[in-house]
């Protein structure tokens, strides 16, 4: 895939997120202005161009009982309707380049390769954020088993002293790699585990640009690994 925009732009993230959700969601539909991904517990809209669609109209298009998120990666507009929560987060891109993996006693990072490891990684992500839409967790609701055989998806699991500590997944769309749901369990925070997992993932595809949406707490880690903020993403969430 060849993009017709500079790498260090929000569109790099958007293209990756659209491709990723199209594979992950049981049902995904595309319009000229957005992607709609319907999961078992929520609906997500990813705007594919600046100013595409009114937030309140998109929220109303999803079932009233469903959690709904509308992603605007260009950060346009004011807060959403009164019944929504608005989050503003750094959207970051890292240009291609090498990364050294981090070796330290008691730390082990694996690319998940079997259903049991996938279930463990899923639990770390859901509890580490936490991803409340998936709680209480039914195994496979967030990360279905088919991802083990889906091209482009890699799930990463970091162990500290043989205990699951950090997990996240990445998606390679053929041009860029997106980082999603990278989470650390509370007992293992501020131990360098998140850095170890992300550095291992980065080292596996040094020729690709990388992209993600960060929390403010995670931003210093990503900056230290070469990510740069290219916009402030706005996510409007109902439910």
Buried (B, 14 or more C-beta within 10 A) or exposed (E): EEBEEEBBBBBBBBBBBBBBBBBBBEEBEEEEEBBBBBBBBBBBBBBBEBEBBEBBEBBEEBEEEBBBBBBBBBBBBEEBEEEBEBEEBBBBBBEBEEBEEBEEEEBBBBEBEEEEBBBBBBBBBBBBBEBEBBBEBEBBBBBBEEBBEEEBBBBBBBBBEEEBBBBBBBBBBBBBBBBBBBBBBEEBBEBBBBBBBBBBBBEBBEEBBBBBBBEEEBBEBBBEBBBEBBBBBBBBBBB
